[in-house]
Amino acid sequence: MKILSAPVIVTAIAIVCIGLAVAYNGEKIDQLQAARKPTTIKASIPTVSVIQALTNTYQAYVSSHGETKAHWDLTLKSEVDGEVTTINAPFETGSMVTKGSVLANIDNTDYFRHKLSSVICHYSPH
């Protein structure tokens, strides 16, 4: 009888061990699948509510901090001296005014006094 060499014996033992491992794990997998109950998925319908859509207006409001700059820079000056007695309605922040609008009234007593003295000085009787 011939004695088998060591590599042949080791290879044969490895093949037998692999076969036993596959058989053992296959048996365990079968047992786990048999023990596992099939799960059933139950369909559920979500609860929803419905409201009637109505037409309405919505005013958006945004609170913010910032700085604004006027589109045009202008300087208002009167043609005559005097104290401002009244400020008229169109002269408010953010309002649009047209050319020739009266924005304020000035006490014109000094103006007429000056005009009168000018007329008297230039008057010469013939």
Summary of the structure (lengths in Angstrom):
residues: 126
radius of gyration: 52.4
end to end distance: 170.8
largest distance: 170.8
contacts: 137
relative contact order: 0.06
helix: 35%
strand: 6%
